[in-house]
Amino acid sequence: MAALGFFFINLPCLAIVSFTCFAACRAQQHRVFKGLAYVFLSVGIACGLTPVAMLIWAATL
């Protein structure tokens, strides 16, 4: 049950935080922040799609 809570509660919350950090870093002028923004975007996409992948995987069992 703890694993389900991690995949379906914590990871979507982490995705929201990552997308917020992406927007904040993207708004900055310095190149380092613009590069860091895409790291946050990658983490956000991975965390957002993991629960969907888990549902698809569980449906194929």
Chimera marker file (.cmm) of the C-alpha trace (Angstrom):
<marker_set name="trace">
<marker id="1" x="0.000" y="0.000" z="0.000" r="1" g="1" b="0" radius="0.5"/>
<marker id="2" x="2.860" y="2.391" z="0.693" r="1" g="1" b="0" radius="0.5"/>
<marker id="3" x="4.127" y="1.897" z="-2.844" r="1" g="1" b="0" radius="0.5"/>
<marker id="4" x="0.731" y="2.829" z="-4.258" r="1" g="1" b="0" radius="0.5"/>
<marker id="5" x="0.715" y="5.979" z="-2.150" r="1" g="1" b="0" radius="0.5"/>
<marker id="6" x="4.124" y="6.870" z="-3.466" r="1" g="1" b="0" radius="0.5"/>
<marker id="7" x="3.169" y="6.339" z="-7.105" r="1" g="1" b="0" radius="0.5"/>
<marker id="8" x="-0.270" y="7.922" z="-7.034" r="1" g="1" b="0" radius="0.5"/>
<marker id="9" x="0.117" y="10.707" z="-4.434" r="1" g="1" b="0" radius="0.5"/>
<marker id="10" x="3.748" y="11.719" z="-4.017" r="1" g="1" b="0" radius="0.5"/>
<marker id="11" x="4.849" y="11.574" z="-7.645" r="1" g="1" b="0" radius="0.5"/>
<marker id="12" x="2.004" y="13.778" z="-8.981" r="1" g="1" b="0" radius="0.5"/>
<marker id="13" x="2.740" y="16.288" z="-6.206" r="1" g="1" b="0" radius="0.5"/>
<marker id="14" x="6.409" y="16.243" z="-7.161" r="1" g="1" b="0" radius="0.5"/>
<marker id="15" x="5.401" y="16.780" z="-10.788" r="1" g="1" b="0" radius="0.5"/>
<marker id="16" x="3.417" y="19.904" z="-9.844" r="1" g="1" b="0" radius="0.5"/>
<marker id="17" x="6.374" y="21.257" z="-7.873" r="1" g="1" b="0" radius="0.5"/>
<marker id="18" x="8.731" y="20.516" z="-10.763" r="1" g="1" b="0" radius="0.5"/>
<marker id="19" x="6.476" y="22.301" z="-13.264" r="1" g="1" b="0" radius="0.5"/>
<marker id="20" x="6.295" y="25.312" z="-10.936" r="1" g="1" b="0" radius="0.5"/>
<marker id="21" x="10.087" y="25.372" z="-10.644" r="1" g="1" b="0" radius="0.5"/>
<marker id="22" x="10.319" y="25.024" z="-14.420" r="1" g="1" b="0" radius="0.5"/>
<marker id="23" x="8.187" y="28.130" z="-14.882" r="1" g="1" b="0" radius="0.5"/>
<marker id="24" x="10.128" y="30.086" z="-12.269" r="1" g="1" b="0" radius="0.5"/>
<marker id="25" x="13.525" y="29.162" z="-13.723" r="1" g="1" b="0" radius="0.5"/>
<marker id="26" x="12.361" y="29.779" z="-17.281" r="1" g="1" b="0" radius="0.5"/>
<marker id="27" x="11.364" y="33.347" z="-16.356" r="1" g="1" b="0" radius="0.5"/>
<marker id="28" x="14.892" y="34.200" z="-15.214" r="1" g="1" b="0" radius="0.5"/>
<marker id="29" x="17.358" y="35.942" z="-17.511" r="1" g="1" b="0" radius="0.5"/>
<marker id="30" x="20.525" y="33.953" z="-16.779" r="1" g="1" b="0" radius="0.5"/>
<marker id="31" x="21.424" y="31.003" z="-19.027" r="1" g="1" b="0" radius="0.5"/>
<marker id="32" x="22.084" y="28.682" z="-16.105" r="1" g="1" b="0" radius="0.5"/>
<marker id="33" x="18.495" y="29.046" z="-14.914" r="1" g="1" b="0" radius="0.5"/>
<marker id="34" x="17.181" y="28.402" z="-18.409" r="1" g="1" b="0" radius="0.5"/>
<marker id="35" x="19.201" y="25.184" z="-18.518" r="1" g="1" b="0" radius="0.5"/>
<marker id="36" x="18.032" y="24.208" z="-15.055" r="1" g="1" b="0" radius="0.5"/>
<marker id="37" x="14.463" y="24.797" z="-16.168" r="1" g="1" b="0" radius="0.5"/>
<marker id="38" x="14.686" y="21.893" z="-18.586" r="1" g="1" b="0" radius="0.5"/>
<marker id="39" x="15.983" y="19.626" z="-15.828" r="1" g="1" b="0" radius="0.5"/>
<marker id="40" x="12.867" y="20.480" z="-13.815" r="1" g="1" b="0" radius="0.5"/>
<marker id="41" x="10.719" y="19.915" z="-16.902" r="1" g="1" b="0" radius="0.5"/>
<marker id="42" x="12.232" y="16.463" z="-17.431" r="1" g="1" b="0" radius="0.5"/>
<marker id="43" x="11.684" y="15.503" z="-13.797" r="1" g="1" b="0" radius="0.5"/>
<marker id="44" x="8.117" y="16.818" z="-13.928" r="1" g="1" b="0" radius="0.5"/>
<marker id="45" x="7.265" y="14.856" z="-17.048" r="1" g="1" b="0" radius="0.5"/>
<marker id="46" x="8.783" y="11.669" z="-15.638" r="1" g="1" b="0" radius="0.5"/>
<marker id="47" x="6.950" y="12.050" z="-12.329" r="1" g="1" b="0" radius="0.5"/>
<marker id="48" x="3.698" y="12.939" z="-14.049" r="1" g="1" b="0" radius="0.5"/>
<marker id="49" x="3.745" y="9.995" z="-16.442" r="1" g="1" b="0" radius="0.5"/>
<marker id="50" x="4.871" y="7.323" z="-13.978" r="1" g="1" b="0" radius="0.5"/>
<marker id="51" x="1.379" y="6.816" z="-12.441" r="1" g="1" b="0" radius="0.5"/>
<marker id="52" x="-0.075" y="6.517" z="-15.953" r="1" g="1" b="0" radius="0.5"/>
<marker id="53" x="2.569" y="3.929" z="-16.835" r="1" g="1" b="0" radius="0.5"/>
<marker id="54" x="1.750" y="2.032" z="-13.629" r="1" g="1" b="0" radius="0.5"/>
<marker id="55" x="-1.942" y="1.933" z="-14.541" r="1" g="1" b="0" radius="0.5"/>
<marker id="56" x="-1.170" y="0.684" z="-18.032" r="1" g="1" b="0" radius="0.5"/>
<marker id="57" x="1.202" y="-1.924" z="-16.639" r="1" g="1" b="0" radius="0.5"/>
<marker id="58" x="-1.387" y="-3.070" z="-14.072" r="1" g="1" b="0" radius="0.5"/>
<marker id="59" x="-4.042" y="-3.353" z="-16.782" r="1" g="1" b="0" radius="0.5"/>
<marker id="60" x="-1.871" y="-5.751" z="-18.761" r="1" g="1" b="0" radius="0.5"/>
<marker id="61" x="-1.418" y="-8.205" z="-15.890" r="1" g="1" b="0" radius="0.5"/>
<link id1="1" id2="2" r="1" g="1" b="0" radius="0.2"/>
<link id1="2" id2="3" r="1" g="1" b="0" radius="0.2"/>
<link id1="3" id2="4" r="1" g="1" b="0" radius="0.2"/>
<link id1="4" id2="5" r="1" g="1" b="0" radius="0.2"/>
<link id1="5" id2="6" r="1" g="1" b="0" radius="0.2"/>
<link id1="6" id2="7" r="1" g="1" b="0" radius="0.2"/>
<link id1="7" id2="8" r="1" g="1" b="0" radius="0.2"/>
<link id1="8" id2="9" r="1" g="1" b="0" radius="0.2"/>
<link id1="9" id2="10" r="1" g="1" b="0" radius="0.2"/>
<link id1="10" id2="11" r="1" g="1" b="0" radius="0.2"/>
<link id1="11" id2="12" r="1" g="1" b="0" radius="0.2"/>
<link id1="12" id2="13" r="1" g="1" b="0" radius="0.2"/>
<link id1="13" id2="14" r="1" g="1" b="0" radius="0.2"/>
<link id1="14" id2="15" r="1" g="1" b="0" radius="0.2"/>
<link id1="15" id2="16" r="1" g="1" b="0" radius="0.2"/>
<link id1="16" id2="17" r="1" g="1" b="0" radius="0.2"/>
<link id1="17" id2="18" r="1" g="1" b="0" radius="0.2"/>
<link id1="18" id2="19" r="1" g="1" b="0" radius="0.2"/>
<link id1="19" id2="20" r="1" g="1" b="0" radius="0.2"/>
<link id1="20" id2="21" r="1" g="1" b="0" radius="0.2"/>
<link id1="21" id2="22" r="1" g="1" b="0" radius="0.2"/>
<link id1="22" id2="23" r="1" g="1" b="0" radius="0.2"/>
<link id1="23" id2="24" r="1" g="1" b="0" radius="0.2"/>
<link id1="24" id2="25" r="1" g="1" b="0" radius="0.2"/>
<link id1="25" id2="26" r="1" g="1" b="0" radius="0.2"/>
<link id1="26" id2="27" r="1" g="1" b="0" radius="0.2"/>
<link id1="27" id2="28" r="1" g="1" b="0" radius="0.2"/>
<link id1="28" id2="29" r="1" g="1" b="0" radius="0.2"/>
<link id1="29" id2="30" r="1" g="1" b="0" radius="0.2"/>
<link id1="30" id2="31" r="1" g="1" b="0" radius="0.2"/>
<link id1="31" id2="32" r="1" g="1" b="0" radius="0.2"/>
<link id1="32" id2="33" r="1" g="1" b="0" radius="0.2"/>
<link id1="33" id2="34" r="1" g="1" b="0" radius="0.2"/>
<link id1="34" id2="35" r="1" g="1" b="0" radius="0.2"/>
<link id1="35" id2="36" r="1" g="1" b="0" radius="0.2"/>
<link id1="36" id2="37" r="1" g="1" b="0" radius="0.2"/>
<link id1="37" id2="38" r="1" g="1" b="0" radius="0.2"/>
<link id1="38" id2="39" r="1" g="1" b="0" radius="0.2"/>
<link id1="39" id2="40" r="1" g="1" b="0" radius="0.2"/>
<link id1="40" id2="41" r="1" g="1" b="0" radius="0.2"/>
<link id1="41" id2="42" r="1" g="1" b="0" radius="0.2"/>
<link id1="42" id2="43" r="1" g="1" b="0" radius="0.2"/>
<link id1="43" id2="44" r="1" g="1" b="0" radius="0.2"/>
<link id1="44" id2="45" r="1" g="1" b="0" radius="0.2"/>
<link id1="45" id2="46" r="1" g="1" b="0" radius="0.2"/>
<link id1="46" id2="47" r="1" g="1" b="0" radius="0.2"/>
<link id1="47" id2="48" r="1" g="1" b="0" radius="0.2"/>
<link id1="48" id2="49" r="1" g="1" b="0" radius="0.2"/>
<link id1="49" id2="50" r="1" g="1" b="0" radius="0.2"/>
<link id1="50" id2="51" r="1" g="1" b="0" radius="0.2"/>
<link id1="51" id2="52" r="1" g="1" b="0" radius="0.2"/>
<link id1="52" id2="53" r="1" g="1" b="0" radius="0.2"/>
<link id1="53" id2="54" r="1" g="1" b="0" radius="0.2"/>
<link id1="54" id2="55" r="1" g="1" b="0" radius="0.2"/>
<link id1="55" id2="56" r="1" g="1" b="0" radius="0.2"/>
<link id1="56" id2="57" r="1" g="1" b="0" radius="0.2"/>
<link id1="57" id2="58" r="1" g="1" b="0" radius="0.2"/>
<link id1="58" id2="59" r="1" g="1" b="0" radius="0.2"/>
<link id1="59" id2="60" r="1" g="1" b="0" radius="0.2"/>
<link id1="60" id2="61" r="1" g="1" b="0" radius="0.2"/>
</marker_set>
